[in-house]
């Protein structure tokens, strides 16, 4: 292998301790900065639609992934 990508420094250290060359292990951080986007440090969202509480509002979510059957064996009769 050329590289092993891991999400945290802890994972990198684990691979190195198990014998993988340090030069081969690269930390690729998570996609969301959990320190910047910490829900304990921000105020609740104030809707532009006039909702006073989240339960009064309707939300649309964008999700980027696909639904697929994986590793499933199908039986047909």
Buried (B, 14 or more C-beta within 10 A) or exposed (E): EEEBEBEEEEBBBEBBEEEBEEEEBEEEEEEEEEEEEEEEEEEEEEBEEEBEEEEEEEEEEEEEEEEEEEEEEEEEE
